[in-house]
Amino acid sequence: MKVAVTGSSGLIGTALVASLRSDGHQVVKLVRRPPRSADEIRWDPRAADARLSSSSSGPSDLDRLDGLDACVHLAGAGVMDHRWTRRYKAEIRASRVLGTRALAGALSRLGKPPASLVTGSAIGYYGDTGGHDVDESAPAGKAFLARVVQDWEAATEPAADAGIRVVNLRSGLVLTPAGGILGRLLPMTRLGLCPRFASGRQVMSWISLSDEIGAIRFLLDRNDISGPVNLTAPNPVTNSEFTARLTATAGRPDLPWLRVPALALRLGLGQAAVELLTSARVTPRRLLDASYQFRHPTLPEALSAELVTG
């Protein structure tokens, strides 16, 4: 299988490229900088045509992408990388919506478009549900991230109109010691100082990095599945449960009294604090119905596996 991947240098992209190549698949990496190897093609997520255009003086980027079986689109500005200023909120939106629309349009113009576009999305689509169960049939929330995700998913329309199967990966908190929430909490945990956030009762819908990659690979092969798919483990936990299990796995004492108040989070992180305070119990209904077998369905399994391999 020939697969193009954006965001190939990120946490998920790096692991996905390694997984695909280990099974003998050909990977073309779409990068925003000048290419450094023959397997890279430069693209511009802010350009209407993604700067993937034809050329009369040799093989064009579009020519090199012909014959793709699938494209996995993972590029986008990190939600927790910076405080949410007005400028950075615009960057979060543009990096997802404009980039996805440009890529979907470029793929639709290929002489032989890929059969599938598997593109990043997020459980932020649902907003804060108060910890109630939601699956892919639930309506969208109304907060900033929910609106971004709606527009992000809608930006794939040019690909769908061209007959490309589109899958929207509504990912939860991806657990890996290399980054994300687990990467941020591990140093404090190893010092015995991992706090709960606010009340600790907010529900965290998570997935191990191994299952994130496993689910993407599964969906690449399932031509009968399209639309939104929740990439979350079937057993979400509260923030208190997460902290207790993380400290136990790291061999450190749990300190239930150690908390960061919601006000302090909002003062320190601004609107980005919503990522730590939102409560949503997201069920991977479509993955379960499709008989995807989770490698790490429970948090103890996931933390043990990820901390050992990490």
C-alpha positions as a Markdown table, in Angstrom:
| # | Residue | x | y | z |
|---|---|---|---|---|
| 1 | Met | 0.0 | 0.0 | 0.0 |
| 2 | Lys | 1.2 | 3.5 | -0.8 |
| 3 | Val | 0.3 | 6.0 | 1.9 |
| 4 | Ala | 0.9 | 9.8 | 2.1 |
| 5 | Val | 1.2 | 11.2 | 5.7 |
| 6 | Thr | 1.1 | 14.8 | 6.9 |
| 7 | Gly | 2.3 | 15.5 | 10.4 |
| 8 | Ser | 4.8 | 12.7 | 10.0 |
| 9 | Ser | 7.2 | 14.3 | 12.5 |
| 10 | Gly | 4.6 | 14.5 | 15.3 |
| 11 | Leu | 4.1 | 12.0 | 18.1 |
| 12 | Ile | 1.4 | 10.0 | 16.3 |
| 13 | Gly | 2.8 | 10.6 | 12.8 |
| 14 | Thr | 6.2 | 9.3 | 13.7 |
| 15 | Ala | 4.8 | 6.1 | 15.2 |
| 16 | Leu | 2.4 | 5.6 | 12.3 |
| 17 | Val | 5.1 | 5.9 | 9.7 |
| 18 | Ala | 7.3 | 3.4 | 11.5 |
| 19 | Ser | 4.4 | 1.0 | 11.8 |
| 20 | Leu | 3.5 | 1.2 | 8.1 |
| 21 | Arg | 7.1 | 0.8 | 7.0 |
| 22 | Ser | 7.7 | -2.1 | 9.3 |
| 23 | Asp | 5.0 | -4.0 | 7.4 |
| 24 | Gly | 6.5 | -3.1 | 4.0 |
| 25 | His | 4.1 | -0.3 | 3.0 |
| 26 | Gln | 5.5 | 2.7 | 1.0 |
| 27 | Val | 5.1 | 6.0 | 2.9 |
| 28 | Val | 5.3 | 9.5 | 1.3 |
| 29 | Lys | 5.8 | 12.2 | 3.9 |
| 30 | Leu | 4.2 | 15.6 | 3.1 |
| 31 | Val | 6.3 | 18.2 | 4.9 |
| 32 | Arg | 6.1 | 22.0 | 5.1 |
| 33 | Arg | 9.9 | 22.5 | 4.9 |
| 34 | Pro | 12.2 | 21.8 | 2.0 |
| 35 | Pro | 12.4 | 18.0 | 1.4 |
| 36 | Arg | 15.4 | 16.3 | 2.8 |
| 37 | Ser | 14.9 | 12.9 | 1.2 |
| 38 | Ala | 13.3 | 11.2 | -1.8 |
| 39 | Asp | 10.3 | 10.1 | 0.3 |
| 40 | Glu | 9.3 | 13.7 | 1.1 |
| 41 | Ile | 7.2 | 16.1 | -0.8 |
| 42 | Arg | 6.7 | 19.7 | 0.2 |
| 43 | Trp | 3.2 | 21.1 | 0.7 |
| 44 | Asp | 1.7 | 24.4 | 1.9 |
| 45 | Pro | -1.4 | 24.0 | 4.1 |
| 46 | Arg | -2.2 | 27.7 | 3.7 |
| 47 | Ala | -2.3 | 27.6 | -0.1 |
| 48 | Ala | -5.5 | 26.9 | -1.9 |
| 49 | Asp | -3.9 | 24.2 | -4.0 |
| 50 | Ala | -1.5 | 23.1 | -1.2 |
| 51 | Arg | 1.3 | 24.1 | -3.6 |
| 52 | Leu | 1.0 | 20.6 | -5.1 |
| 53 | Ser | 0.8 | 21.5 | -8.7 |
| 54 | Ser | 1.6 | 20.1 | -12.1 |
| 55 | Ser | 4.9 | 20.8 | -14.0 |
| 56 | Ser | 6.0 | 20.6 | -17.6 |
| 57 | Ser | 9.7 | 20.2 | -16.7 |
| 58 | Gly | 9.7 | 16.8 | -15.1 |
| 59 | Pro | 7.7 | 14.8 | -12.5 |
| 60 | Ser | 5.4 | 17.1 | -10.5 |
| 61 | Asp | 4.4 | 16.6 | -6.9 |
| 62 | Leu | 0.9 | 15.6 | -8.2 |
| 63 | Asp | 2.5 | 13.1 | -10.5 |
| 64 | Arg | 4.5 | 11.6 | -7.5 |
| 65 | Leu | 1.2 | 11.3 | -5.6 |
| 66 | Asp | -0.6 | 9.5 | -8.3 |
| 67 | Gly | -1.2 | 5.9 | -7.4 |
| 68 | Leu | -1.7 | 6.6 | -3.7 |
| 69 | Asp | -3.9 | 4.1 | -1.9 |
| 70 | Ala | -4.6 | 6.4 | 1.1 |
| 71 | Cys | -3.6 | 9.6 | 2.8 |
| 72 | Val | -3.5 | 10.1 | 6.6 |
| 73 | His | -3.7 | 13.8 | 7.5 |
| 74 | Leu | -2.4 | 14.5 | 11.0 |
| 75 | Ala | -1.0 | 18.0 | 10.7 |
| 76 | Gly | -2.2 | 20.8 | 13.0 |
| 77 | Ala | -1.0 | 23.2 | 15.7 |
| 78 | Gly | -0.9 | 21.7 | 19.2 |
| 79 | Val | -3.9 | 22.7 | 21.3 |
| 80 | Met | -1.9 | 22.8 | 24.5 |
| 81 | Asp | 1.3 | 24.1 | 23.1 |
| 82 | His | 0.6 | 27.8 | 23.9 |
| 83 | Arg | -1.8 | 30.0 | 25.9 |
| 84 | Trp | -4.9 | 30.6 | 23.9 |
| 85 | Thr | -4.4 | 34.2 | 22.8 |
| 86 | Arg | -6.7 | 35.5 | 20.0 |
| 87 | Arg | -3.8 | 34.9 | 17.6 |
| 88 | Tyr | -3.1 | 31.4 | 18.7 |
| 89 | Lys | -6.8 | 30.4 | 18.6 |
| 90 | Ala | -6.7 | 31.6 | 15.0 |
| 91 | Glu | -3.7 | 29.4 | 14.4 |
| 92 | Ile | -5.4 | 26.4 | 15.9 |
| 93 | Arg | -8.4 | 26.9 | 13.5 |
| 94 | Ala | -6.4 | 27.8 | 10.4 |
| 95 | Ser | -3.9 | 24.9 | 10.8 |
| 96 | Arg | -6.8 | 22.5 | 10.8 |
| 97 | Val | -9.5 | 23.9 | 8.6 |
| 98 | Leu | -7.3 | 25.6 | 5.9 |
| 99 | Gly | -4.8 | 22.7 | 5.8 |
| 100 | Thr | -7.5 | 20.1 | 5.5 |
| 101 | Arg | -9.4 | 21.9 | 2.8 |
| 102 | Ala | -6.2 | 22.5 | 0.8 |
| 103 | Leu | -5.2 | 18.8 | 1.0 |
| 104 | Ala | -8.7 | 17.5 | 0.3 |
| 105 | Gly | -8.8 | 19.7 | -2.8 |
| 106 | Ala | -5.3 | 18.6 | -4.0 |
| 107 | Leu | -6.2 | 14.9 | -3.6 |
| 108 | Ser | -9.4 | 15.3 | -5.5 |
| 109 | Arg | -7.5 | 16.7 | -8.5 |
| 110 | Leu | -5.2 | 13.7 | -8.8 |
| 111 | Gly | -5.5 | 11.7 | -12.0 |
| 112 | Lys | -6.2 | 8.7 | -9.8 |
| 113 | Pro | -7.3 | 10.0 | -6.3 |
| 114 | Pro | -6.6 | 7.7 | -3.3 |
| 115 | Ala | -9.4 | 5.5 | -2.1 |
| 116 | Ser | -9.2 | 6.9 | 1.4 |
| 117 | Leu | -8.5 | 10.0 | 3.4 |
| 118 | Val | -8.1 | 9.3 | 7.1 |
| 119 | Thr | -7.9 | 12.7 | 8.8 |
| 120 | Gly | -7.3 | 13.9 | 12.3 |
| 121 | Ser | -10.2 | 15.2 | 14.4 |
| 122 | Ala | -10.9 | 15.3 | 18.2 |
| 123 | Ile | -13.4 | 14.4 | 20.9 |
| 124 | Gly | -13.5 | 18.2 | 21.5 |
| 125 | Tyr | -16.4 | 17.9 | 19.0 |
| 126 | Tyr | -18.7 | 17.0 | 21.9 |
| 127 | Gly | -17.6 | 19.7 | 24.3 |
| 128 | Asp | -18.2 | 19.3 | 28.0 |
| 129 | Thr | -21.0 | 16.7 | 28.4 |
| 130 | Gly | -20.9 | 16.7 | 32.2 |
| 131 | Gly | -19.4 | 13.2 | 32.2 |
| 132 | His | -22.4 | 11.7 | 30.4 |
| 133 | Asp | -21.7 | 8.9 | 27.8 |
| 134 | Val | -21.5 | 10.0 | 24.2 |
| 135 | Asp | -20.8 | 8.2 | 21.0 |
| 136 | Glu | -20.5 | 9.2 | 17.4 |
| 137 | Ser | -24.2 | 9.9 | 17.1 |
| 138 | Ala | -24.1 | 12.7 | 19.8 |
| 139 | Pro | -24.5 | 16.3 | 18.7 |
| 140 | Ala | -21.6 | 18.8 | 18.6 |
| 141 | Gly | -20.9 | 21.1 | 21.5 |
| 142 | Lys | -20.9 | 24.9 | 21.3 |
| 143 | Ala | -17.5 | 25.9 | 22.7 |
| 144 | Phe | -14.5 | 27.0 | 20.7 |
| 145 | Leu | -12.9 | 23.6 | 20.2 |
| 146 | Ala | -16.3 | 22.0 | 19.2 |
| 147 | Arg | -16.8 | 24.7 | 16.5 |
| 148 | Val | -13.2 | 24.2 | 15.3 |
| 149 | Val | -13.7 | 20.4 | 15.0 |
| 150 | Gln | -17.0 | 20.9 | 13.1 |
| 151 | Asp | -15.3 | 23.1 | 10.6 |
| 152 | Trp | -12.3 | 20.8 | 10.5 |
| 153 | Glu | -14.4 | 17.8 | 9.5 |
| 154 | Ala | -16.4 | 19.8 | 7.0 |
| 155 | Ala | -13.2 | 20.9 | 5.3 |
| 156 | Thr | -12.9 | 17.3 | 3.9 |
| 157 | Glu | -15.9 | 17.9 | 1.6 |
| 158 | Pro | -13.8 | 18.3 | -1.6 |
| 159 | Ala | -12.4 | 14.8 | -1.1 |
| 160 | Ala | -15.7 | 13.3 | -0.3 |
| 161 | Asp | -17.3 | 15.0 | -3.4 |
| 162 | Ala | -14.5 | 13.3 | -5.5 |
| 163 | Gly | -15.5 | 9.9 | -4.2 |
| 164 | Ile | -12.7 | 9.5 | -1.7 |
| 165 | Arg | -13.7 | 7.6 | 1.5 |
| 166 | Val | -13.2 | 10.1 | 4.4 |
| 167 | Val | -12.7 | 8.9 | 8.0 |
| 168 | Asn | -12.6 | 11.5 | 10.8 |
| 169 | Leu | -10.4 | 10.3 | 13.7 |
| 170 | Arg | -12.0 | 11.8 | 16.8 |
| 171 | Ser | -9.1 | 11.1 | 19.1 |
| 172 | Gly | -9.1 | 11.4 | 22.9 |
| 173 | Leu | -6.1 | 12.0 | 25.1 |
| 174 | Val | -3.3 | 9.9 | 23.5 |
| 175 | Leu | -1.1 | 8.4 | 26.2 |
| 176 | Thr | 2.6 | 8.3 | 25.5 |
| 177 | Pro | 5.5 | 9.3 | 27.7 |
| 178 | Ala | 7.0 | 11.1 | 24.7 |
| 179 | Gly | 4.4 | 13.9 | 24.9 |
| 180 | Gly | 0.9 | 15.0 | 25.4 |
| 181 | Ile | -0.7 | 15.0 | 28.9 |
| 182 | Leu | 1.3 | 11.9 | 30.0 |
| 183 | Gly | 4.6 | 13.4 | 28.9 |
| 184 | Arg | 3.8 | 16.6 | 30.9 |
| 185 | Leu | 2.7 | 14.8 | 34.1 |
| 186 | Leu | 5.5 | 12.2 | 34.2 |
| 187 | Pro | 8.3 | 14.4 | 35.6 |
| 188 | Met | 6.0 | 15.6 | 38.4 |
| 189 | Thr | 4.8 | 12.1 | 39.0 |
| 190 | Arg | 8.4 | 10.7 | 39.4 |
| 191 | Leu | 9.0 | 13.4 | 42.0 |
| 192 | Gly | 5.9 | 12.3 | 43.9 |
| 193 | Leu | 4.1 | 15.6 | 43.1 |
| 194 | Cys | 1.4 | 14.7 | 40.6 |
| 195 | Pro | -1.7 | 16.8 | 41.4 |
| 196 | Arg | -5.3 | 16.4 | 40.6 |
| 197 | Phe | -6.9 | 19.1 | 38.6 |
| 198 | Ala | -9.8 | 21.0 | 40.2 |
| 199 | Ser | -12.3 | 18.6 | 41.7 |
| 200 | Gly | -10.7 | 15.6 | 40.0 |
| 201 | Arg | -14.2 | 14.3 | 39.1 |
| 202 | Gln | -14.0 | 15.3 | 35.4 |
| 203 | Val | -14.0 | 12.3 | 33.1 |
| 204 | Met | -10.9 | 11.8 | 30.8 |
| 205 | Ser | -11.4 | 9.8 | 27.6 |
| 206 | Trp | -8.0 | 8.5 | 26.7 |
| 207 | Ile | -6.3 | 6.0 | 24.3 |
| 208 | Ser | -2.8 | 4.5 | 24.4 |
| 209 | Leu | -0.5 | 5.4 | 21.5 |
| 210 | Ser | -0.4 | 1.7 | 20.6 |
| 211 | Asp | -4.2 | 1.7 | 20.1 |
| 212 | Glu | -4.2 | 5.0 | 18.3 |
| 213 | Ile | -1.8 | 3.6 | 15.7 |
| 214 | Gly | -3.7 | 0.2 | 15.7 |
| 215 | Ala | -7.0 | 1.9 | 15.2 |
| 216 | Ile | -5.7 | 4.1 | 12.3 |
| 217 | Arg | -4.2 | 1.0 | 10.6 |
| 218 | Phe | -7.5 | -0.8 | 11.2 |
| 219 | Leu | -9.5 | 2.0 | 9.6 |
| 220 | Leu | -7.1 | 2.2 | 6.6 |
| 221 | Asp | -8.0 | -1.4 | 5.8 |
| 222 | Arg | -11.8 | -1.1 | 6.5 |
| 223 | Asn | -13.2 | 0.4 | 3.2 |
| 224 | Asp | -16.7 | -0.1 | 4.7 |
| 225 | Ile | -16.2 | 2.6 | 7.4 |
| 226 | Ser | -16.4 | 6.3 | 6.8 |
| 227 | Gly | -17.3 | 9.4 | 8.7 |
| 228 | Pro | -16.5 | 10.1 | 12.4 |
| 229 | Val | -14.9 | 7.4 | 14.5 |
| 230 | Asn | -14.1 | 7.9 | 18.2 |
| 231 | Leu | -10.5 | 6.9 | 19.0 |
| 232 | Thr | -10.8 | 6.4 | 22.7 |
| 233 | Ala | -10.4 | 3.3 | 24.9 |
| 234 | Pro | -13.6 | 1.7 | 26.1 |
| 235 | Asn | -12.9 | 2.5 | 29.8 |
| 236 | Pro | -12.6 | 6.3 | 30.5 |
| 237 | Val | -11.6 | 7.4 | 34.0 |
| 238 | Thr | -12.0 | 10.4 | 36.2 |
| 239 | Asn | -9.0 | 12.7 | 36.7 |
| 240 | Ser | -8.7 | 11.4 | 40.3 |
| 241 | Glu | -8.6 | 7.8 | 39.0 |
| 242 | Phe | -6.0 | 8.7 | 36.4 |
| 243 | Thr | -3.7 | 10.4 | 38.9 |
| 244 | Ala | -4.0 | 7.5 | 41.4 |
| 245 | Arg | -3.2 | 4.9 | 38.7 |
| 246 | Leu | -0.3 | 7.0 | 37.2 |
| 247 | Thr | 1.4 | 7.4 | 40.6 |
| 248 | Ala | 0.9 | 3.7 | 41.4 |
| 249 | Thr | 2.4 | 2.7 | 38.1 |
| 250 | Ala | 5.4 | 5.0 | 38.6 |
| 251 | Gly | 5.9 | 3.6 | 42.1 |
| 252 | Arg | 5.1 | 6.8 | 43.9 |
| 253 | Pro | 2.6 | 7.6 | 46.7 |
| 254 | Asp | -0.7 | 9.1 | 45.7 |
| 255 | Leu | -1.5 | 12.5 | 47.4 |
| 256 | Pro | -5.2 | 13.0 | 47.1 |
| 257 | Trp | -5.0 | 16.4 | 48.8 |
| 258 | Leu | -2.5 | 17.8 | 46.2 |
| 259 | Arg | -4.7 | 19.7 | 43.8 |
| 260 | Val | -4.5 | 22.6 | 41.3 |
| 261 | Pro | -7.7 | 24.7 | 41.7 |
| 262 | Ala | -9.6 | 25.5 | 38.6 |
| 263 | Leu | -9.0 | 29.2 | 39.1 |
| 264 | Ala | -5.2 | 28.6 | 39.1 |
| 265 | Leu | -5.4 | 26.6 | 35.9 |
| 266 | Arg | -7.4 | 29.3 | 34.2 |
| 267 | Leu | -5.0 | 32.0 | 35.4 |
| 268 | Gly | -2.0 | 30.0 | 34.3 |
| 269 | Leu | -3.3 | 28.6 | 31.0 |
| 270 | Gly | -6.1 | 30.9 | 30.1 |
| 271 | Gln | -8.9 | 29.4 | 28.0 |
| 272 | Ala | -6.6 | 26.4 | 27.2 |
| 273 | Ala | -7.4 | 25.2 | 30.7 |
| 274 | Val | -10.6 | 23.8 | 29.3 |
| 275 | Glu | -8.6 | 20.8 | 28.1 |
| 276 | Leu | -7.9 | 19.8 | 31.7 |
| 277 | Leu | -11.4 | 20.7 | 33.1 |
| 278 | Thr | -13.7 | 19.4 | 30.4 |
| 279 | Ser | -15.6 | 16.2 | 31.4 |
| 280 | Ala | -16.8 | 13.9 | 28.6 |
| 281 | Arg | -17.2 | 10.1 | 28.7 |
| 282 | Val | -16.6 | 9.2 | 25.0 |
| 283 | Thr | -17.4 | 5.7 | 23.9 |
| 284 | Pro | -15.7 | 4.1 | 20.8 |
| 285 | Arg | -18.9 | 2.7 | 19.6 |
| 286 | Arg | -18.0 | 2.4 | 15.9 |
| 287 | Leu | -14.7 | 0.7 | 16.6 |
| 288 | Leu | -16.4 | -1.8 | 19.0 |
| 289 | Asp | -19.1 | -2.5 | 16.5 |
| 290 | Ala | -16.5 | -3.1 | 13.9 |
| 291 | Ser | -14.8 | -5.6 | 16.2 |
| 292 | Tyr | -11.6 | -3.7 | 16.7 |
| 293 | Gln | -9.6 | -5.5 | 19.4 |
| 294 | Phe | -8.0 | -3.0 | 21.8 |
| 295 | Arg | -4.5 | -3.8 | 22.9 |
| 296 | His | -5.0 | -1.8 | 26.1 |
| 297 | Pro | -8.6 | -1.4 | 27.0 |
| 298 | Thr | -8.0 | -0.4 | 30.6 |
| 299 | Leu | -5.8 | 2.4 | 32.0 |
| 300 | Pro | -3.6 | 0.1 | 34.1 |
| 301 | Glu | -2.7 | -1.9 | 31.0 |
| 302 | Ala | -2.1 | 1.2 | 29.0 |
| 303 | Leu | 0.1 | 2.9 | 31.5 |
| 304 | Ser | 2.1 | -0.2 | 32.2 |
| 305 | Ala | 2.7 | -0.8 | 28.5 |
| 306 | Glu | 3.4 | 2.8 | 27.5 |
| 307 | Leu | 5.8 | 3.5 | 30.5 |
| 308 | Val | 7.7 | 0.3 | 29.8 |
| 309 | Thr | 8.0 | 0.9 | 26.1 |
| 310 | Gly | 8.6 | 4.6 | 26.6 |
